[in-house]
Amino acid sequence: MKKIIFVFLAALIAATSAFAVPASDVTEKVLKVFHDAFPEVTQPTWYNFDGYYEVYFTNPDNTSCRIDYSPEGIVLSTIRYYGSQNLSPAIRAKVNEKFPGKKIFGVTEVSSSDMLTYHIVLEDTKSWTTVQSDAIGNLTVEKKLVKSE
């Protein structure tokens, strides 16, 4: 019970510490860099954190994105959420080879200036498996969950 209360309180604190801000509260440099890179995005949601800005948006292809920018407009990190159709064909082939019979349920792509990592959720009738891949397809199992019947 204590663990549940702790998790709830941590989530509550995290939720209340970040509120969406109007684009007018974001530096002009950040807005210019963002709009030059993503002119088709019409409804980004901005957050202002201590020392950086974060923007959430959905691309026209339904890829959800999160980008962290320095106040000078430098991209610090990105996270993209998508399905198997957007995953690199080389990585998709390696996943299908190593995990036959499992379907790619979703992908979280995390990148920064020095790394690119994919967290791939696989599904079959009995389990969920989360696999991590680097940029060249080295795969490791992060977690495996058995589905309830």
Disulfide bonds with the S-S distance in Angstrom:
none
